Amino acid sequence: MSQRIPGVYELCSVYIYKTKEMSDAGENSGGSGFIVRFPLERNIEEYQLYVVTNRHVIERMANPVLRINDISNKFRSLETNKLRWVINDVDDLAVYPLTIPEEEFQIACVPVERFVTPHLMNSLNIGPGDDVFMVGRFVSHEGTQKNTPSVRFGNISMLAEETTQNAFGQAQETFLVEMRSIPGYSGSPVFVILDPTLPRPRGSDNPEEAGPTYVSPNPILTSSSSELGMYAQGIHGPWLLGIDWTHIHNYLPILNKKGSSQNLDDHVEGQWVESHTGMSGVIPAWKIRQLLDIDELASQRAKEDAKISKQKAEEIAAQL
């Protein structure tokens, strides 16, 4: 299925670097991330933003630096406090509560309401063959004056029914997606799009009421449903399938000149070449949601929620 991807999708992507100097220079290092919006419980019109990436992207960084485009169409390098990053001991995930003057930046965000869940996967019959796209850093052509994320395309190859060991020695729940990922794309959001010509069973999640796929906190970036077309909302997505975390390799023997792979005597002993299989690993979106729901982050949102409610009450009292 061929579809145009609206530019607003690029605005949820951020670049992550080890230092501000490396960010300013656009060095070929680091990885990708994206911005997620989590509504507060009582004041649902308010929200907390988070940057989501892989744990392995920021693991060895002192204070990871985010590179985000501002409204002047240039990038800004924002140093983060490593102590505020929250990681998962099992999954290759990390999140950072993002507090910035939103009116100064070109950002869009992925609402948690658009994350796939196991039930949603079942109710919409999402599976092998469904189209996906990923937005992130192509480090060989990422933009020097501003972030210019690239979009890659593919299809679900295998559901998250098997695990693959991650860099931390843990069994990582993961989708396999027929889509090339290379260093730099780690931490990129991966979306699934459902073919609108195919019937989909409906479930109790009532996905059509989940709201728009993107709600930009910056009013100047709000896009109308007519502009986004099928990407604006609805049952066919896009839904956040998850986050790119690895690419699967194959290891092939090195052969002598004019050697045959069938003849073991022609193999150069102990030497192999790494081959890209074209298969990427994607951590399911529900694993990101589990991390966002931990007590530490839930407590932070609850405090902000209570603060806003108190301010509203004081404003009402002052008017009486």
Summary of the structure (lengths in Angstrom):
residues: 320
radius of gyration: 21.2
end to end distance: 58.5
largest distance: 91.6
contacts: 1022
relative contact order: 0.19
helix: 25%
strand: 34%
